[in-house]
């Protein structure tokens, strides 16, 4: 019986890690997409954080029910700076969530993002790359 319980616990922990990695990959793809359409770094970070809510731990601010949370996400995404964003919505692990957004504007433009989350000695990450077209219509290349 002990072996079966131990195997179940290992399988449960592994499935949670796989689910967290999947959520982080989704968050990275949302951040890369935000960069691909021309958003700034802060907007990419907010987009990644909103997509990573399922693995962000408990909500610290505001306290309330689930409907309050759902209504705060668009307001959080519209916030102009970090202090306003913090006053709208905050989660326990958001300070441990690191977002790296890169945009290569060379011959084959590509927006990429990497999200890492370190918690309890574990480090999970997600990566995404998306072809970026915004330099073609946002900037005058002098041609």
Secondary structure, DSSP 8 states (H G I E B T S, - for coil): -HHHHHHHHHHHHHHHHHHHHHHHHHHHHHHHHHHHTT--HHHHHHHHHHHTGGGS-SEEES-S-HHHHHHHHHHHHH-SSHHHHHHH-EETTGGGEEEEEEEE-SSS-EEEEEEEEEETTEEEEEEEEEE--HHHHHS----
